Amino acid sequence: MSAWLGVIMGGLRARFSSLTVGSALATVVFSSGFISYTHISALTLAEHGSWKTAHLQPLCIDGQIVIGSAYFMDGRNRWQKAGGLLFGVLPGIAESLYANWQSGVGHGDSAALWATVPAQAFACSAFLFERWLQARRGDRAQGRSDAELLAGALADIAGLREALDAAGVLADAGMSAARAASVALAPRPEPAAPPTLPRPVEWPPTAGPTAPLRPPAAGRAPARPVLVRGDAPKAPARPLPSGEAELAALVRSVPRTVLERDYGCSKHKAVNLRKKYLASEGGEKVA
């Protein structure tokens, strides 16, 4: 209950000025209209009118003013506005002023003039009240149009945001596809070859790569392994030249170690050969 009361009070405070103006105009219209109504009714009865005519005559006169002013305010062109003024407002004001004047003329001109005040007050207040209502309608229409424009702008913003989101999703999908394509087209490294292990050495050695090991014959002891020297076999020695001149030339051209290694000479023989052929040439020292 307190919440509803707070909402009502907030609405009243927001519309206080409009409610004040509207209430004042409505009060003046109905008050002056009621006074004019009584004057016209009294004049109708004084002019030997019936009771029903006396109560309907004010509605015709004051209603003519209201209809003419409304037509004058809402006319679409100047001819419609002029028609509402000429055929509604002016005749109604004239009739109301005459009826109110006649209601007080028996008491003097001052009373008659004072009796016309409600008529002109009703006409003016009714005109102003209709203008105020029309302004309020225009404000509400403007508010609705502004609200519609704001709603349209918000809808456009929402649509633009959705379009941007869709564009972002498409861009992400394109980047993912491009990344997948680049990964698929990238050269793949060849697998590394397995390391080669050294071939195991078989002992005792077989006769061939596929020859199986033969078990030792029954009743015989296994042969003992033969130790082999690690030095490589020497090449066969070359024979010494048979001619004296050729032998002398060979001894002079090579050192003693070559005679021992390549020609199979012993150290003693090589020394003697060098003494023999080198001494004859000039006493060269023999190593």
Number of C-alpha atoms within 10 A of each C-alpha: 5 7 8 9 10 11 11 12 12 12 11 13 11 11 11 12 11 12 13 11 13 14 13 12 20 16 13 18 21 15 15 20 24 16 18 28 25 16 25 30 26 20 20 22 16 12 10 11 15 12 12 11 13 22 18 14 17 23 15 12 22 25 16 21 29 21 17 24 26 21 20 23 17 14 15 10 9 10 11 15 18 16 15 24 21 14 16 23 26 17 16 24 20 14 18 26 22 17 25 29 24 21 24 19 15 10 10 9 13 11 16 20 16 13 23 22 16 23 29 19 17 25 23 18 21 24 21 16 20 18 16 16 12 15 12 13 12 12 12 12 12 12 12 12 12 12 12 12 12 12 12 12 12 12 12 12 12 12 12 12 12 12 12 12 12 12 12 12 12 12 12 12 12 12 12 12 12 12 12 11 11 11 11 10 9 8 8 8 6 6 6 6 6 6 6 6 6 6 6 6 7 8 7 8 10 12 9 7 7 7 9 9 12 7 7 10 8 7 6 7 8 10 7 6 7 6 6 6 7 6 6 6 7 8 8 10 13 12 10 15 13 8 9 10 10 12 15 17 14 16 21 15 10 11 14 20 15 14 23 17 16 15 16 16 20 14 14 9 14 20 18 13 20 23 18 15 20 18 13 11 10 8 11 12 9 14 9
